[in-house]
């Protein structure tokens, strides 16, 4: 892993309590422009981070897959959505489809 990314991960770990408190506060009193703030911060972060250089998220955290995602992935693999679901997915504790194994098989 690239040293700059290691430093970002360590900073995030050391500020875990602070980040959780911030997110809890957002849940109780989210600003009206939360979506635009989030998009702005996302863009700012990804000006500094190249996911293809690290890919650590893909090793530990998988996406939630909606029906449209399953249909698209199955079509790309030229299999039926039900076969894709059976082969690659499971239902998590929140009743969402997620990959059976991490890192993501793709």
C-alpha positions in Angstrom: 0.0 0.0 0.0 1.2 3.5 -0.8 2.5 5.4 2.3 0.2 8.3 1.8 -2.8 6.0 2.0 -1.5 4.2 5.1 -1.2 7.6 6.8 -4.9 8.5 5.8 -6.0 5.1 7.2 -4.1 5.6 10.5 -5.6 9.2 10.8 -9.1 7.8 10.3 -8.5 5.1 12.9 -7.1 7.6 15.4 -10.2 9.8 14.9 -12.8 7.1 15.0 -14.6 8.4 18.1 -14.6 11.9 16.7 -16.0 10.7 13.3 -18.7 8.6 15.0 -19.8 11.6 17.1 -20.0 13.7 14.0 -22.1 11.2 12.2 -24.4 10.7 15.2 -24.9 14.5 15.3 -25.8 14.5 11.6 -28.4 11.8 12.2 -30.2 14.0 14.7 -29.9 17.4 12.9 -28.8 17.1 9.4 -28.4 20.4 7.5 -30.7 21.0 4.6 -27.8 21.0 2.1 -26.3 17.7 3.4 -26.3 16.1 0.0 -24.4 19.0 -1.6 -22.0 19.1 1.3 -21.4 15.4 0.9 -20.8 15.6 -2.8 -18.4 18.5 -2.4 -16.4 16.7 0.3 -16.4 13.5 -1.9 -15.0 15.4 -4.9 -12.4 17.1 -2.7 -11.3 13.7 -1.2 -11.0 12.0 -4.6 -8.9 14.8 -6.0 -6.3 13.5 -3.5 -7.1 9.7 -3.6 -6.7 7.4 -6.5 -8.7 4.3 -5.6 -6.9 2.2 -8.2 -3.6 2.8 -6.3 -5.0 1.4 -3.1 -8.2 -0.6 -3.5 -8.2 -1.2 0.3 -12.0 -0.6 0.5 -12.6 -3.4 -2.0 -10.7 -5.8 0.2 -12.8 -5.1 3.3 -16.1 -3.4 2.4 -18.4 -4.6 -0.3 -21.2 -2.7 -2.0 -24.9 -3.3 -1.3 -26.3 -4.7 -4.5 -29.7 -3.6 -5.7 -31.8 -5.6 -8.2 -30.6 -3.4 -11.1 -27.0 -4.0 -10.1 -27.6 -7.8 -10.0 -29.3 -7.7 -13.4 -26.4 -5.7 -14.9 -23.7 -7.9 -13.5 -25.5 -11.1 -14.5 -26.0 -9.7 -18.1 -22.3 -8.9 -18.3 -21.5 -12.5 -17.2 -24.2 -13.8 -19.5 -26.0 -15.7 -16.7 -29.4 -15.4 -15.2 -29.8 -13.0 -12.3 -30.9 -15.9 -10.1 -27.7 -17.8 -10.9 -25.6 -14.8 -10.2 -27.3 -14.3 -6.8 -26.8 -18.0 -5.9 -23.2 -18.1 -6.9 -21.9 -14.7 -5.6 -24.3 -13.2 -3.1 -25.8 -13.6 0.3 -28.3 -11.6 2.3 -26.8 -9.7 5.2 -28.2 -8.8 8.6 -30.0 -5.7 7.1 -31.6 -7.9 4.5 -29.4 -6.5 1.7 -27.6 -8.4 -1.0 -23.8 -8.4 -0.5 -21.0 -10.5 -1.9 -20.5 -13.8 -0.1 -16.7 -13.3 0.1 -14.4 -10.3 0.4 -12.5 -9.1 -1.5 -15.2 -8.7 -4.1 -14.7 -11.5 -6.8 -14.6 -8.8 -9.5 
